[in-house]
Amino acid sequence: MTTTARAVVLREADQPAVIETLTVAEPRAGEVRVRMLASGVCHSDLHVRDGSWPRPTPIAMGHEGAGVIEAVGPGLHDVAVGQPVALSWLVPCGTCRACRARRPWACPDSPSFRHRLPDGSAALVDADGQDVSSYCGIGTMAEMAVVPDAAAVALPEGVDPAVAALIGCCVSTGVGAVLKTAEVPAGASVAVIGLGGVGLSIVMGAQLAWASRIIAVDRVARKLDVARSVGATHGVLAGDDRDATLEAIRDLTDGGPDFVFEAIGRVQTVELAIKAAPIGGTAVLVGMTPLGAQASFAVYPFVDGSRRILGSNYGFAEPAVDFARYAALHLAGDLPIDRLIDARLELDDVERAFDALRRG
């Protein structure tokens, strides 16, 4: 019997995504089929939608999702039909230098980057018989997804699928940037520039780390209120005058926070984060810029002041361990992921979601 599912498909960059009914392959050895229950909308999706990150088209959109396992390929015994899962957008190759060193987030050979299943085949086919790629190999903005079993990470029962979807990307990226990349110690001061899902997750991570002062920075007052509700101790309403924003951050931290996290991915805010790092401080770059973006900074103060710049991809996530950890923290009331959810929309409303993301 042929299995079909509706999915958000991008036919051409910088053109509206459309809803199509696609044929879904049966899972083979090492694969599972997931009935999708929720998908986040991330700035990475917007980069693909608007063309600043070229990807093969047609492509089923979405890389931040959760659901339940509906079918299992032959030979798989450690996953079960009905198991709640969050999908990881990065499936490491397992053999490269980074994977051997237990740094899966740094794997350069991940099949996820080819936006197909590991053997190069497509799990989706359109009405004309054309293969449809899946963003990061998972294509979560769909009713179903066939993915490598390593991408489907088991979660405990009772986690809201929308919360589980966010664990799959923005929460792991933000919380992990604090706890795993920067290893923020208790008592440190932290500033977070940009309060989207990743930035708010950084705020929550800083609270988990027992940071003494957590400064939330954004141009939208409403987001400062949300940041305070998840752990920020102070807020800075940014404007067009970046020097004024910089001084406001410094005034709250006796010259600058120990750790400055940039969670937008714009050159201007990257440079602001670097400037805000005090002597002995660290700028942590988490936001993903358009390809080719370049920032500049004065080198001497970084050397003379023993400052650091860290890049943080996916919060140094080890999904098989970290997803369940973050879910448990949420269920215990220590990680209020549900407060990151602005709205719940249907697949047909995807362009509304992209528009809302552009507006901030």
Buried (B, 14 or more C-beta within 10 A) or exposed (E): EEBBBBBBBBBEBEEEBBBBEBBBBEBBEBBBBBBBBBBBBBBBBBBBBBBBBEBBBBBBBBBBBBBBBBBBBEEBEEBEEEBBBBBBBBBBBEEBEBBEEEBBBBBEBBBBBBBBBBEEEBBBBBEEEEEBBBBBBBBBBBBBBBBBBBBBBBBEEEBBBBBBBBBBBBBBBBBBBBBBBBEBEEEBBBBBBBBBBBBBBBBBBBBBBEBEBBBBBBBBEEBBEBBBEBBBBBBBBBEEEBEEBBEBBBEBBEEBBBBBBBBBBBBEBBBBBBBBBBEEBBBBBBBBBEEEEEBEBEEEBBEEBEBBBBEBBBBBBBBEEBBBBBBBBBBEEEBBBEEBBBEEEEBEBBEEBBEBBEEE
